[in-house]
Amino acid sequence: MALSDAEGAILVRECKWSAKPVGLDVLVDLKRKAQVLGALGRWPKVSYILFSKVGFTSDVEALAASQGIRLVQGADLLEEESAS
């Protein structure tokens, strides 16, 4: 979790580094954790990022696209590193 008091924002992240794609249950659980932390009422802007070693299920990709949730795969990290 990362906070920005100046912007009134919170960034909630989760990383699953396994051999199977991250499913909708992980995203639902991440949002539940943010709610437990009080993030949804305390900060005007809550952003989410999911990290996965091998990718995401199609239902996670669809929901993320509709809600502005960033998805990052292991290959994305390697591309960013090699571009530096």
PDB file with SEQRES, HELIX, SHEET and CRYST1 records, atoms N, CA, C and O in Angstrom:
SEQRES   1 A   84  MET ALA LEU SER ASP ALA GLU GLY ALA ILE LEU VAL ARG          
SEQRES   2 A   84  GLU CYS LYS TRP SER ALA LYS PRO VAL GLY LEU ASP VAL          
SEQRES   3 A   84  LEU VAL ASP LEU LYS ARG LYS ALA GLN VAL LEU GLY ALA          
SEQRES   4 A   84  LEU GLY ARG TRP PRO LYS VAL SER TYR ILE LEU PHE SER          
SEQRES   5 A   84  LYS VAL GLY PHE THR SER ASP VAL GLU ALA LEU ALA ALA          
SEQRES   6 A   84  SER GLN GLY ILE ARG LEU VAL GLN GLY ALA ASP LEU LEU          
SEQRES   7 A   84  GLU GLU GLU SER ALA SER                                      
HELIX    1 AA1 LEU A   24  VAL A   36  1                                  13    
HELIX    2 AA2 ALA A   39  ARG A   42  1                                   4    
HELIX    3 AA3 SER A   58  GLN A   67  1                                  10    
HELIX    4 AA4 GLY A   74  ALA A   83  1                                  10    
SHEET    1 AA1 4 ALA A   2  SER A   4  0                                        
SHEET    2 AA1 4 ALA A   9  LYS A  16 -1                                        
SHEET    3 AA1 4 LYS A  45  SER A  52  1                                        
SHEET    4 AA1 4 ARG A  70  GLN A  73  1                                        
CRYST1    1.000    1.000    1.000  90.00  90.00  90.00 P 1           1          
ATOM      1  N   MET A   1       0.844  -1.161   0.000  1.00  0.00           N  
ATOM      2  CA  MET A   1       0.000   0.000   0.000  1.00  0.00           C  
ATOM      3  C   MET A   1       0.898   1.235   0.000  1.00  0.00           C  
ATOM      4  O   MET A   1       1.922   1.276   0.682  1.00  0.00           O  
ATOM      5  N   ALA A   2       0.502   2.221  -0.764  1.00  0.00           N  
ATOM      6  CA  ALA A   2       1.223   3.490  -0.801  1.00  0.00           C  
ATOM      7  C   ALA A   2       0.212   4.619  -0.600  1.00  0.00           C  
ATOM      8  O   ALA A   2      -0.889   4.579  -1.149  1.00  0.00           O  
ATOM      9  N   LEU A   3       0.586   5.605   0.177  1.00  0.00           N  
ATOM     10  CA  LEU A   3      -0.298   6.724   0.487  1.00  0.00           C  
ATOM     11  C   LEU A   3       0.276   8.030  -0.033  1.00  0.00           C  
ATOM     12  O   LEU A   3       1.492   8.213  -0.093  1.00  0.00           O  
ATOM     13  N   SER A   4      -0.607   8.922  -0.402  1.00  0.00           N  
ATOM     14  CA  SER A   4      -0.209  10.269  -0.781  1.00  0.00           C  
ATOM     15  C   SER A   4      -1.169  11.238  -0.100  1.00  0.00           C  
ATOM     16  O   SER A   4      -2.274  11.482  -0.586  1.00  0.00           O  
ATOM     17  N   ASP A   5      -0.736  11.780   1.023  1.00  0.00           N  
ATOM     18  CA  ASP A   5      -1.590  12.719   1.739  1.00  0.00           C  
ATOM     19  C   ASP A   5      -1.839  13.988   0.937  1.00  0.00           C  
ATOM     20  O   ASP A   5      -2.925  14.566   0.999  1.00  0.00           O  
ATOM     21  N   ALA A   6      -0.837  14.417   0.189  1.00  0.00           N  
ATOM     22  CA  ALA A   6      -0.971  15.645  -0.585  1.00  0.00           C  
ATOM     23  C   ALA A   6      -2.069  15.512  -1.642  1.00  0.00           C  
ATOM     24  O   ALA A   6      -2.815  16.460  -1.886  1.00  0.00           O  
ATOM     25  N   GLU A   7      -2.167  14.345  -2.263  1.00  0.00           N  
ATOM     26  CA  GLU A   7      -3.154  14.139  -3.313  1.00  0.00           C  
ATOM     27  C   GLU A   7      -4.409  13.452  -2.793  1.00  0.00           C  
ATOM     28  O   GLU A   7      -5.391  13.337  -3.528  1.00  0.00           O  
ATOM     29  N   GLY A   8      -4.402  12.999  -1.558  1.00  0.00           N  
ATOM     30  CA  GLY A   8      -5.539  12.282  -1.017  1.00  0.00           C  
ATOM     31  C   GLY A   8      -5.778  10.964  -1.721  1.00  0.00           C  
ATOM     32  O   GLY A   8      -6.919  10.582  -1.981  1.00  0.00           O  
ATOM     33  N   ALA A   9      -4.684  10.267  -2.030  1.00  0.00           N  
ATOM     34  CA  ALA A   9      -4.789   9.031  -2.807  1.00  0.00           C  
ATOM     35  C   ALA A   9      -4.126   7.870  -2.078  1.00  0.00           C  
ATOM     36  O   ALA A   9      -3.223   8.054  -1.262  1.00  0.00           O  
ATOM     37  N   ILE A  10      -4.600   6.677  -2.396  1.00  0.00           N  
ATOM     38  CA  ILE A  10      -4.003   5.459  -1.877  1.00  0.00           C  
ATOM     39  C   ILE A  10      -3.866   4.475  -3.037  1.00  0.00           C  
ATOM     40  O   ILE A  10      -4.744   4.367  -3.894  1.00  0.00           O  
ATOM     41  N   LEU A  11      -2.752   3.771  -3.040  1.00  0.00           N  
ATOM     42  CA  LEU A  11      -2.485   2.749  -4.053  1.00  0.00           C  
ATOM     43  C   LEU A  11      -2.394   1.413  -3.334  1.00  0.00           C  
ATOM     44  O   LEU A  11      -1.560   1.235  -2.447  1.00  0.00           O  
ATOM     45  N   VAL A  12      -3.244   0.481  -3.714  1.00  0.00           N  
ATOM     46  CA  VAL A  12      -3.290  -0.831  -3.087  1.00  0.00           C  
ATOM     47  C   VAL A  12      -2.819  -1.844  -4.121  1.00  0.00           C  
ATOM     48  O   VAL A  12      -3.343  -1.900  -5.234  1.00  0.00           O  
ATOM     49  N   ARG A  13      -1.817  -2.650  -3.741  1.00  0.00           N  
ATOM     50  CA  ARG A  13      -1.203  -3.581  -4.697  1.00  0.00           C  
ATOM     51  C   ARG A  13      -1.185  -4.987  -4.126  1.00  0.00           C  
ATOM     52  O   ARG A  13      -1.214  -5.190  -2.912  1.00  0.00           O  
ATOM     53  N   GLU A  14      -1.137  -5.965  -5.048  1.00  0.00           N  
ATOM     54  CA  GLU A  14      -1.002  -7.364  -4.647  1.00  0.00           C  
ATOM     55  C   GLU A  14      -0.163  -8.063  -5.709  1.00  0.00           C  
ATOM     56  O   GLU A  14      -0.324  -7.817  -6.904  1.00  0.00           O  
ATOM     57  N   CYS A  15       0.726  -8.929  -5.260  1.00  0.00           N  
ATOM     58  CA  CYS A  15       1.588  -9.689  -6.166  1.00  0.00           C  
ATOM     59  C   CYS A  15       1.383 -11.177  -5.915  1.00  0.00           C  
ATOM     60  O   CYS A  15       1.483 -11.650  -4.783  1.00  0.00           O  
ATOM     61  N   LYS A  16       1.095 -11.902  -6.984  1.00  0.00           N  
ATOM     62  CA  LYS A  16       0.974 -13.362  -6.928  1.00  0.00           C  
ATOM     63  C   LYS A  16       1.977 -13.924  -7.919  1.00  0.00           C  
ATOM     64  O   LYS A  16       1.811 -13.779  -9.130  1.00  0.00           O  
ATOM     65  N   TRP A  17       2.999 -14.556  -7.414  1.00  0.00           N  
ATOM     66  CA  TRP A  17       4.094 -15.040  -8.252  1.00  0.00           C  
ATOM     67  C   TRP A  17       4.036 -16.562  -8.346  1.00  0.00           C  
ATOM     68  O   TRP A  17       4.883 -17.264  -7.794  1.00  0.00           O  
ATOM     69  N   SER A  18       3.017 -17.063  -9.058  1.00  0.00           N  
ATOM     70  CA  SER A  18       2.852 -18.505  -9.215  1.00  0.00           C  
ATOM     71  C   SER A  18       2.730 -18.844 -10.695  1.00  0.00           C  
ATOM     72  O   SER A  18       2.707 -17.955 -11.546  1.00  0.00           O  
ATOM     73  N   ALA A  19       2.654 -20.135 -10.993  1.00  0.00           N  
ATOM     74  CA  ALA A  19       2.639 -20.604 -12.379  1.00  0.00           C  
ATOM     75  C   ALA A  19       1.255 -20.559 -13.012  1.00  0.00           C  
ATOM     76  O   ALA A  19       1.113 -20.937 -14.176  1.00  0.00           O  
ATOM     77  N   LYS A  20       0.238 -20.116 -12.297  1.00  0.00           N  
ATOM     78  CA  LYS A  20      -1.091 -20.038 -12.908  1.00  0.00           C  
ATOM     79  C   LYS A  20      -1.579 -18.596 -12.935  1.00  0.00           C  
ATOM     80  O   LYS A  20      -1.210 -17.798 -12.073  1.00  0.00           O  
ATOM     81  N   PRO A  21      -2.403 -18.258 -13.916  1.00  0.00           N  
ATOM     82  CA  PRO A  21      -2.900 -16.884 -14.032  1.00  0.00           C  
ATOM     83  C   PRO A  21      -3.697 -16.456 -12.799  1.00  0.00           C  
ATOM     84  O   PRO A  21      -4.372 -17.269 -12.167  1.00  0.00           O  
ATOM     85  N   VAL A  22      -3.609 -15.191 -12.478  1.00  0.00           N  
ATOM     86  CA  VAL A  22      -4.346 -14.628 -11.350  1.00  0.00           C  
ATOM     87  C   VAL A  22      -5.823 -14.544 -11.738  1.00  0.00           C  
ATOM     88  O   VAL A  22      -6.175 -14.062 -12.814  1.00  0.00           O  
ATOM     89  N   GLY A  23      -6.678 -15.028 -10.830  1.00  0.00           N  
ATOM     90  CA  GLY A  23      -8.115 -15.041 -11.081  1.00  0.00           C  
ATOM     91  C   GLY A  23      -8.851 -13.918 -10.384  1.00  0.00           C  
ATOM     92  O   GLY A  23      -8.272 -13.132  -9.634  1.00  0.00           O  
ATOM     93  N   LEU A  24     -10.132 -13.867 -10.650  1.00  0.00           N  
ATOM     94  CA  LEU A  24     -10.996 -12.826 -10.110  1.00  0.00           C  
ATOM     95  C   LEU A  24     -11.019 -12.830  -8.587  1.00  0.00           C  
ATOM     96  O   LEU A  24     -11.201 -11.780  -7.969  1.00  0.00           O  
ATOM     97  N   ASP A  25     -10.837 -13.988  -7.979  1.00  0.00           N  
ATOM     98  CA  ASP A  25     -10.848 -14.075  -6.512  1.00  0.00           C  
ATOM     99  C   ASP A  25      -9.768 -13.209  -5.884  1.00  0.00           C  
ATOM    100  O   ASP A  25      -9.969 -12.658  -4.801  1.00  0.00           O  
ATOM    101  N   VAL A  26      -8.627 -13.081  -6.547  1.00  0.00           N  
ATOM    102  CA  VAL A  26      -7.532 -12.271  -6.009  1.00  0.00           C  
ATOM    103  C   VAL A  26      -7.900 -10.781  -6.052  1.00  0.00           C  
ATOM    104  O   VAL A  26      -7.625 -10.042  -5.107  1.00  0.00           O  
ATOM    105  N   LEU A  27      -8.514 -10.355  -7.139  1.00  0.00           N  
ATOM    106  CA  LEU A  27      -8.926  -8.953  -7.248  1.00  0.00           C  
ATOM    107  C   LEU A  27     -10.024  -8.637  -6.239  1.00  0.00           C  
ATOM    108  O   LEU A  27      -9.989  -7.591  -5.591  1.00  0.00           O  
ATOM    109  N   VAL A  28     -10.981  -9.519  -6.103  1.00  0.00           N  
ATOM    110  CA  VAL A  28     -12.059  -9.319  -5.121  1.00  0.00           C  
ATOM    111  C   VAL A  28     -11.468  -9.238  -3.711  1.00  0.00           C  
ATOM    112  O   VAL A  28     -11.876  -8.396  -2.911  1.00  0.00           O  
ATOM    113  N   ASP A  29     -10.512 -10.114  -3.411  1.00  0.00           N  
ATOM    114  CA  ASP A  29      -9.882 -10.107  -2.089  1.00  0.00           C  
ATOM    115  C   ASP A  29      -9.075  -8.827  -1.854  1.00  0.00           C  
ATOM    116  O   ASP A  29      -9.069  -8.292  -0.745  1.00  0.00           O  
ATOM    117  N   LEU A  30      -8.401  -8.341  -2.883  1.00  0.00           N  
ATOM    118  CA  LEU A  30      -7.643  -7.094  -2.753  1.00  0.00           C  
ATOM    119  C   LEU A  30      -8.580  -5.933  -2.437  1.00  0.00           C  
ATOM    120  O   LEU A  30      -8.267  -5.102  -1.584  1.00  0.00           O  
ATOM    121  N   LYS A  31      -9.717  -5.867  -3.110  1.00  0.00           N  
ATOM    122  CA  LYS A  31     -10.678  -4.804  -2.825  1.00  0.00           C  
ATOM    123  C   LYS A  31     -11.250  -4.945  -1.420  1.00  0.00           C  
ATOM    124  O   LYS A  31     -11.511  -3.940  -0.758  1.00  0.00           O  
ATOM    125  N   ARG A  32     -11.450  -6.176  -0.956  1.00  0.00           N  
ATOM    126  CA  ARG A  32     -11.936  -6.406   0.401  1.00  0.00           C  
ATOM    127  C   ARG A  32     -10.911  -5.912   1.416  1.00  0.00           C  
ATOM    128  O   ARG A  32     -11.272  -5.286   2.413  1.00  0.00           O  
ATOM    129  N   LYS A  33      -9.635  -6.192   1.163  1.00  0.00           N  
ATOM    130  CA  LYS A  33      -8.573  -5.735   2.066  1.00  0.00           C  
ATOM    131  C   LYS A  33      -8.538  -4.211   2.138  1.00  0.00           C  
ATOM    132  O   LYS A  33      -8.356  -3.642   3.215  1.00  0.00           O  
ATOM    133  N   ALA A  34      -8.711  -3.558   1.002  1.00  0.00           N  
ATOM    134  CA  ALA A  34      -8.731  -2.090   0.984  1.00  0.00           C  
ATOM    135  C   ALA A  34      -9.895  -1.569   1.811  1.00  0.00           C  
ATOM    136  O   ALA A  34      -9.768  -0.568   2.516  1.00  0.00           O  
ATOM    137  N   GLN A  35     -11.026  -2.250   1.721  1.00  0.00           N  
ATOM    138  CA  GLN A  35     -12.194  -1.837   2.488  1.00  0.00           C  
ATOM    139  C   GLN A  35     -11.957  -2.027   3.990  1.00  0.00           C  
ATOM    140  O   GLN A  35     -12.329  -1.171   4.793  1.00  0.00           O  
ATOM    141  N   VAL A  36     -11.340  -3.146   4.365  1.00  0.00           N  
ATOM    142  CA  VAL A  36     -11.029  -3.410   5.773  1.00  0.00           C  
ATOM    143  C   VAL A  36     -10.095  -2.337   6.325  1.00  0.00           C  
ATOM    144  O   VAL A  36     -10.229  -1.921   7.475  1.00  0.00           O  
ATOM    145  N   LEU A  37      -9.154  -1.895   5.504  1.00  0.00           N  
ATOM    146  CA  LEU A  37      -8.218  -0.854   5.927  1.00  0.00           C  
ATOM    147  C   LEU A  37      -8.876   0.523   6.014  1.00  0.00           C  
ATOM    148  O   LEU A  37      -8.267   1.472   6.508  1.00  0.00           O  
ATOM    149  N   GLY A  38     -10.091   0.632   5.544  1.00  0.00           N  
ATOM    150  CA  GLY A  38     -10.784   1.912   5.564  1.00  0.00           C  
ATOM    151  C   GLY A  38     -10.422   2.800   4.401  1.00  0.00           C  
ATOM    152  O   GLY A  38     -10.724   3.994   4.407  1.00  0.00           O  
ATOM    153  N   ALA A  39      -9.769   2.225   3.391  1.00  0.00           N  
ATOM    154  CA  ALA A  39      -9.288   3.022   2.264  1.00  0.00           C  
ATOM    155  C   ALA A  39     -10.419   3.665   1.478  1.00  0.00           C  
ATOM    156  O   ALA A  39     -10.265   4.776   0.970  1.00  0.00           O  
ATOM    157  N   LEU A  40     -11.546   2.987   1.370  1.00  0.00           N  
ATOM    158  CA  LEU A  40     -12.604   3.479   0.495  1.00  0.00           C  
ATOM    159  C   LEU A  40     -13.319   4.709   1.041  1.00  0.00           C  
ATOM    160  O   LEU A  40     -13.941   5.442   0.272  1.00  0.00           O  
ATOM    161  N   GLY A  41     -13.250   4.953   2.330  1.00  0.00           N  
ATOM    162  CA  GLY A  41     -13.891   6.130   2.887  1.00  0.00           C  
ATOM    163  C   GLY A  41     -12.929   7.234   3.259  1.00  0.00           C  
ATOM    164  O   GLY A  41     -13.327   8.390   3.406  1.00  0.00           O  
ATOM    165  N   ARG A  42     -11.669   6.886   3.411  1.00  0.00           N  
ATOM    166  CA  ARG A  42     -10.671   7.849   3.899  1.00  0.00           C  
ATOM    167  C   ARG A  42      -9.991   8.643   2.808  1.00  0.00           C  
ATOM    168  O   ARG A  42      -9.666   9.814   3.004  1.00  0.00           O  
ATOM    169  N   TRP A  43      -9.773   8.033   1.673  1.00  0.00           N  
ATOM    170  CA  TRP A  43      -9.073   8.695   0.585  1.00  0.00           C  
ATOM    171  C   TRP A  43     -10.016   8.842  -0.601  1.00  0.00           C  
ATOM    172  O   TRP A  43     -10.728   7.898  -0.944  1.00  0.00           O  
ATOM    173  N   PRO A  44     -10.031  10.001  -1.224  1.00  0.00           N  
ATOM    174  CA  PRO A  44     -10.929  10.209  -2.354  1.00  0.00           C  
ATOM    175  C   PRO A  44     -10.561   9.369  -3.575  1.00  0.00           C  
ATOM    176  O   PRO A  44     -11.418   9.069  -4.407  1.00  0.00           O  
ATOM    177  N   LYS A  45      -9.304   8.996  -3.681  1.00  0.00           N  
ATOM    178  CA  LYS A  45      -8.887   8.221  -4.852  1.00  0.00           C  
ATOM    179  C   LYS A  45      -8.190   6.942  -4.394  1.00  0.00           C  
ATOM    180  O   LYS A  45      -7.160   6.994  -3.723  1.00  0.00           O  
ATOM    181  N   VAL A  46      -8.761   5.795  -4.763  1.00  0.00           N  
ATOM    182  CA  VAL A  46      -8.178   4.488  -4.475  1.00  0.00           C  
ATOM    183  C   VAL A  46      -7.833   3.842  -5.803  1.00  0.00           C  
ATOM    184  O   VAL A  46      -8.702   3.670  -6.657  1.00  0.00           O  
ATOM    185  N   SER A  47      -6.557   3.478  -5.985  1.00  0.00           N  
ATOM    186  CA  SER A  47      -6.104   2.814  -7.205  1.00  0.00           C  
ATOM    187  C   SER A  47      -5.589   1.428  -6.860  1.00  0.00           C  
ATOM    188  O   SER A  47      -5.089   1.189  -5.760  1.00  0.00           O  
ATOM    189  N   TYR A  48      -5.718   0.520  -7.817  1.00  0.00           N  
ATOM    190  CA  TYR A  48      -5.310  -0.863  -7.602  1.00  0.00           C  
ATOM    191  C   TYR A  48      -4.331  -1.297  -8.692  1.00  0.00           C  
ATOM    192  O   TYR A  48      -4.451  -0.905  -9.852  1.00  0.00           O  
ATOM    193  N   ILE A  49      -3.354  -2.122  -8.284  1.00  0.00           N  
ATOM    194  CA  ILE A  49      -2.443  -2.770  -9.228  1.00  0.00           C  
ATOM    195  C   ILE A  49      -2.321  -4.232  -8.813  1.00  0.00           C  
ATOM    196  O   ILE A  49      -2.123  -4.543  -7.638  1.00  0.00           O  
ATOM    197  N   LEU A  50      -2.440  -5.123  -9.795  1.00  0.00           N  
ATOM    198  CA  LEU A  50      -2.189  -6.546  -9.575  1.00  0.00           C  
ATOM    199  C   LEU A  50      -0.957  -6.947 -10.358  1.00  0.00           C  
ATOM    200  O   LEU A  50      -0.824  -6.609 -11.534  1.00  0.00           O  
ATOM    201  N   PHE A  51      -0.055  -7.669  -9.709  1.00  0.00           N  
ATOM    202  CA  PHE A  51       1.137  -8.206 -10.349  1.00  0.00           C  
ATOM    203  C   PHE A  51       0.984  -9.719 -10.450  1.00  0.00           C  
ATOM    204  O   PHE A  51       0.493 -10.361  -9.521  1.00  0.00           O  
ATOM    205  N   SER A  52       1.401 -10.283 -11.570  1.00  0.00           N  
ATOM    206  CA  SER A  52       1.323 -11.724 -11.778  1.00  0.00           C  
ATOM    207  C   SER A  52       2.537 -12.200 -12.557  1.00  0.00           C  
ATOM    208  O   SER A  52       3.026 -11.514 -13.454  1.00  0.00           O  
ATOM    209  N   LYS A  53       3.008 -13.365 -12.207  1.00  0.00           N  
ATOM    210  CA  LYS A  53       4.149 -13.939 -12.919  1.00  0.00           C  
ATOM    211  C   LYS A  53       3.789 -14.280 -14.364  1.00  0.00           C  
ATOM    212  O   LYS A  53       4.557 -13.994 -15.282  1.00  0.00           O  
ATOM    213  N   VAL A  54       2.608 -14.898 -14.567  1.00  0.00           N  
ATOM    214  CA  VAL A  54       2.274 -15.409 -15.901  1.00  0.00           C  
ATOM    215  C   VAL A  54       1.053 -14.774 -16.545  1.00  0.00           C  
ATOM    216  O   VAL A  54       0.755 -15.080 -17.699  1.00  0.00           O  
ATOM    217  N   GLY A  55       0.347 -13.917 -15.859  1.00  0.00           N  
ATOM    218  CA  GLY A  55      -0.801 -13.265 -16.485  1.00  0.00           C  
ATOM    219  C   GLY A  55      -2.063 -13.371 -15.658  1.00  0.00           C  
ATOM    220  O   GLY A  55      -2.030 -13.684 -14.468  1.00  0.00           O  
ATOM    221  N   PHE A  56      -3.183 -13.102 -16.320  1.00  0.00           N  
ATOM    222  CA  PHE A  56      -4.461 -12.964 -15.642  1.00  0.00           C  
ATOM    223  C   PHE A  56      -5.548 -13.694 -16.422  1.00  0.00           C  
ATOM    224  O   PHE A  56      -5.436 -13.882 -17.633  1.00  0.00           O  
ATOM    225  N   THR A  57      -6.591 -14.099 -15.722  1.00  0.00           N  
ATOM    226  CA  THR A  57      -7.713 -14.719 -16.405  1.00  0.00           C  
ATOM    227  C   THR A  57      -8.462 -13.646 -17.193  1.00  0.00           C  
ATOM    228  O   THR A  57      -8.318 -12.453 -16.927  1.00  0.00           O  
ATOM    229  N   SER A  58      -9.254 -14.080 -18.154  1.00  0.00           N  
ATOM    230  CA  SER A  58      -9.974 -13.121 -18.999  1.00  0.00           C  
ATOM    231  C   SER A  58     -10.981 -12.293 -18.203  1.00  0.00           C  
ATOM    232  O   SER A  58     -11.220 -11.131 -18.530  1.00  0.00           O  
ATOM    233  N   ASP A  59     -11.573 -12.881 -17.158  1.00  0.00           N  
ATOM    234  CA  ASP A  59     -12.528 -12.103 -16.361  1.00  0.00           C  
ATOM    235  C   ASP A  59     -11.828 -10.995 -15.569  1.00  0.00           C  
ATOM    236  O   ASP A  59     -12.396  -9.920 -15.380  1.00  0.00           O  
ATOM    237  N   VAL A  60     -10.613 -11.246 -15.110  1.00  0.00           N  
ATOM    238  CA  VAL A  60      -9.841 -10.200 -14.424  1.00  0.00           C  
ATOM    239  C   VAL A  60      -9.464  -9.105 -15.420  1.00  0.00           C  
ATOM    240  O   VAL A  60      -9.571  -7.918 -15.111  1.00  0.00           O  
ATOM    241  N   GLU A  61      -9.028  -9.497 -16.602  1.00  0.00           N  
ATOM    242  CA  GLU A  61      -8.653  -8.512 -17.621  1.00  0.00           C  
ATOM    243  C   GLU A  61      -9.832  -7.628 -18.000  1.00  0.00           C  
ATOM    244  O   GLU A  61      -9.674  -6.418 -18.162  1.00  0.00           O  
ATOM    245  N   ALA A  62     -11.019  -8.227 -18.141  1.00  0.00           N  
ATOM    246  CA  ALA A  62     -12.208  -7.452 -18.509  1.00  0.00           C  
ATOM    247  C   ALA A  62     -12.596  -6.473 -17.401  1.00  0.00           C  
ATOM    248  O   ALA A  62     -12.866  -5.303 -17.670  1.00  0.00           O  
ATOM    249  N   LEU A  63     -12.623  -6.947 -16.171  1.00  0.00           N  
ATOM    250  CA  LEU A  63     -12.991  -6.081 -15.045  1.00  0.00           C  
ATOM    251  C   LEU A  63     -11.955  -4.972 -14.853  1.00  0.00           C  
ATOM    252  O   LEU A  63     -12.309  -3.820 -14.605  1.00  0.00           O  
ATOM    253  N   ALA A  64     -10.689  -5.322 -14.968  1.00  0.00           N  
ATOM    254  CA  ALA A  64      -9.624  -4.326 -14.817  1.00  0.00           C  
ATOM    255  C   ALA A  64      -9.749  -3.233 -15.883  1.00  0.00           C  
ATOM    256  O   ALA A  64      -9.585  -2.048 -15.592  1.00  0.00           O  
ATOM    257  N   ALA A  65     -10.039  -3.641 -17.103  1.00  0.00           N  
ATOM    258  CA  ALA A  65     -10.186  -2.663 -18.185  1.00  0.00           C  
ATOM    259  C   ALA A  65     -11.355  -1.723 -17.921  1.00  0.00           C  
ATOM    260  O   ALA A  65     -11.265  -0.529 -18.206  1.00  0.00           O  
ATOM    261  N   SER A  66     -12.442  -2.244 -17.383  1.00  0.00           N  
ATOM    262  CA  SER A  66     -13.621  -1.405 -17.146  1.00  0.00           C  
ATOM    263  C   SER A  66     -13.483  -0.514 -15.915  1.00  0.00           C  
ATOM    264  O   SER A  66     -14.179   0.495 -15.799  1.00  0.00           O  
ATOM    265  N   GLN A  67     -12.577  -0.885 -14.984  1.00  0.00           N  
ATOM    266  CA  GLN A  67     -12.441  -0.121 -13.742  1.00  0.00           C  
ATOM    267  C   GLN A  67     -11.105   0.608 -13.612  1.00  0.00           C  
ATOM    268  O   GLN A  67     -10.822   1.190 -12.565  1.00  0.00           O  
ATOM    269  N   GLY A  68     -10.293   0.584 -14.646  1.00  0.00           N  
ATOM    270  CA  GLY A  68      -9.022   1.303 -14.602  1.00  0.00           C  
ATOM    271  C   GLY A  68      -8.000   0.697 -13.661  1.00  0.00           C  
ATOM    272  O   GLY A  68      -7.171   1.411 -13.097  1.00  0.00           O  
ATOM    273  N   ILE A  69      -8.053  -0.609 -13.488  1.00  0.00           N  
ATOM    274  CA  ILE A  69      -7.104  -1.311 -12.617  1.00  0.00           C  
ATOM    275  C   ILE A  69      -5.902  -1.730 -13.456  1.00  0.00           C  
ATOM    276  O   ILE A  69      -6.060  -2.316 -14.527  1.00  0.00           O  
ATOM    277  N   ARG A  70      -4.724  -1.435 -12.978  1.00  0.00           N  
ATOM    278  CA  ARG A  70      -3.506  -1.773 -13.722  1.00  0.00           C  
ATOM    279  C   ARG A  70      -3.104  -3.221 -13.449  1.00  0.00           C  
ATOM    280  O   ARG A  70      -3.073  -3.666 -12.301  1.00  0.00           O  
ATOM    281  N   LEU A  71      -2.798  -3.947 -14.525  1.00  0.00           N  
ATOM    282  CA  LEU A  71      -2.328  -5.328 -14.436  1.00  0.00           C  
ATOM    283  C   LEU A  71      -0.901  -5.379 -14.959  1.00  0.00           C  
ATOM    284  O   LEU A  71      -0.614  -4.860 -16.038  1.00  0.00           O  
ATOM    285  N   VAL A  72      -0.010  -6.000 -14.201  1.00  0.00           N  
ATOM    286  CA  VAL A  72       1.405  -6.080 -14.578  1.00  0.00           C  
ATOM    287  C   VAL A  72       1.834  -7.537 -14.533  1.00  0.00           C  
ATOM    288  O   VAL A  72       1.674  -8.208 -13.514  1.00  0.00           O  
ATOM    289  N   GLN A  73       2.379  -8.022 -15.643  1.00  0.00           N  
ATOM    290  CA  GLN A  73       2.890  -9.385 -15.725  1.00  0.00           C  
ATOM    291  C   GLN A  73       4.405  -9.380 -15.589  1.00  0.00           C  
ATOM    292  O   GLN A  73       5.055  -8.351 -15.772  1.00  0.00           O  
ATOM    293  N   GLY A  74       4.952 -10.536 -15.267  1.00  0.00           N  
ATOM    294  CA  GLY A  74       6.396 -10.668 -15.153  1.00  0.00           C  
ATOM    295  C   GLY A  74       7.116 -10.199 -16.410  1.00  0.00           C  
ATOM    296  O   GLY A  74       8.147  -9.533 -16.320  1.00  0.00           O  
ATOM    297  N   ALA A  75       6.582 -10.538 -17.583  1.00  0.00           N  
ATOM    298  CA  ALA A  75       7.191 -10.121 -18.850  1.00  0.00           C  
ATOM    299  C   ALA A  75       7.218  -8.599 -18.982  1.00  0.00           C  
ATOM    300  O   ALA A  75       8.158  -8.040 -19.547  1.00  0.00           O  
ATOM    301  N   ASP A  76       6.191  -7.931 -18.463  1.00  0.00           N  
ATOM    302  CA  ASP A  76       6.155  -6.458 -18.498  1.00  0.00           C  
ATOM    303  C   ASP A  76       7.324  -5.874 -17.705  1.00  0.00           C  
ATOM    304  O   ASP A  76       7.933  -4.889 -18.122  1.00  0.00           O  
ATOM    305  N   LEU A  77       7.629  -6.477 -16.577  1.00  0.00           N  
ATOM    306  CA  LEU A  77       8.732  -6.009 -15.744  1.00  0.00           C  
ATOM    307  C   LEU A  77      10.065  -6.188 -16.449  1.00  0.00           C  
ATOM    308  O   LEU A  77      10.939  -5.325 -16.367  1.00  0.00           O  
ATOM    309  N   LEU A  78      10.220  -7.316 -17.147  1.00  0.00           N  
ATOM    310  CA  LEU A  78      11.469  -7.563 -17.871  1.00  0.00           C  
ATOM    311  C   LEU A  78      11.614  -6.585 -19.031  1.00  0.00           C  
ATOM    312  O   LEU A  78      12.724  -6.136 -19.316  1.00  0.00           O  
ATOM    313  N   GLU A  79      10.503  -6.241 -19.714  1.00  0.00           N  
ATOM    314  CA  GLU A  79      10.552  -5.277 -20.811  1.00  0.00           C  
ATOM    315  C   GLU A  79      10.966  -3.902 -20.310  1.00  0.00           C  
ATOM    316  O   GLU A  79      11.781  -3.228 -20.942  1.00  0.00           O  
ATOM    317  N   GLU A  80      10.412  -3.484 -19.181  1.00  0.00           N  
ATOM    318  CA  GLU A  80      10.751  -2.179 -18.614  1.00  0.00           C  
ATOM    319  C   GLU A  80      12.216  -2.108 -18.218  1.00  0.00           C  
ATOM    320  O   GLU A  80      12.876  -1.086 -18.403  1.00  0.00           O  
ATOM    321  N   GLU A  81      12.723  -3.233 -17.661  1.00  0.00           N  
ATOM    322  CA  GLU A  81      14.115  -3.268 -17.249  1.00  0.00           C  
ATOM    323  C   GLU A  81      15.057  -3.203 -18.442  1.00  0.00           C  
ATOM    324  O   GLU A  81      16.067  -2.502 -18.391  1.00  0.00           O  
ATOM    325  N   SER A  82      14.739  -3.927 -19.521  1.00  0.00           N  
ATOM    326  CA  SER A  82      15.612  -3.946 -20.687  1.00  0.00           C  
ATOM    327  C   SER A  82      15.559  -2.629 -21.446  1.00  0.00           C  
ATOM    328  O   SER A  82      16.502  -2.293 -22.163  1.00  0.00           O  
ATOM    329  N   ALA A  83      14.468  -1.877 -21.302  1.00  0.00           N  
ATOM    330  CA  ALA A  83      14.336  -0.576 -21.963  1.00  0.00           C  
ATOM    331  C   ALA A  83      15.167   0.501 -21.267  1.00  0.00           C  
ATOM    332  O   ALA A  83      15.469   1.536 -21.861  1.00  0.00           O  
ATOM    333  N   SER A  84      15.533   0.260 -20.023  1.00  0.00           N  
ATOM    334  CA  SER A  84      16.283   1.267 -19.251  1.00  0.00           C  
ATOM    335  C   SER A  84      17.708   1.383 -19.684  1.00  0.00           C  
ATOM    336  O   SER A  84      18.459   2.186 -19.129  1.00  0.00           O  
TER     337      SER A  84                                                      
END                                                                             
